[in-house]
């Protein structure tokens, strides 16, 4: 089976914003209401933040389980890794996720200021000053035949869309407007020149958008 390049469990508001303004150490998503965007996945039985038994099943849980399926590497932007800008002045910062990040694969962080690789638990972060095409070549090789997930943030997903490198996307649209910040789209229909699109509403209130190439 051919390797695929996927976006999965990417969360945006009803007006297309995936993050607010003013990112900081205390506010990874800036002034956006992160709870409104992510609560659907946290409530599922297999949600990435769940540490105790319980949680919902159904469509939302299916989507959280699919996040890991057949993924051998991830590509993310620097702002998903952390709030720092410019040269890396604090090499003690090793990401938002603590001793055991959820990725458990090689992760390629796009940055103009390269730093040495970091291993945290089962995840190794590599820092690249590279174009989307160049980064993807490295990630596909590291994925060892599995898929590569484009993990975000918004600017990174947009860059890979603009380079026409994405095969499938799953975007969960929350019933909340942000009005400003990092915007993925003005309408999901702007992508239907290249992708099929199916929208499936969930009882949780989010609408799951599934895109696959025509």
Secondary structure as UniProt FT lines:
FT   STRAND          5..13
FT   TURN            14..15
FT   STRAND          17..19
FT   TURN            28..31
FT   HELIX           34..42
FT   TURN            45..46
FT   TURN            48..49
FT   HELIX           59..66
FT   TURN            67..70
FT   STRAND          71..77
FT   HELIX           78..81
FT   TURN            91..92
FT   TURN            96..99
FT   STRAND          106..110
FT   STRAND          118..120
FT   TURN            121..122
FT   STRAND          123..128
FT   HELIX           132..142
FT   TURN            143..145
FT   STRAND          147..152
FT   HELIX           154..162
FT   TURN            163..164
FT   STRAND          168..174
FT   STRAND          182..183
FT   HELIX           188..191
FT   TURN            192..194
FT   STRAND          195..201
FT   TURN            203..204
FT   STRAND          207..213
//
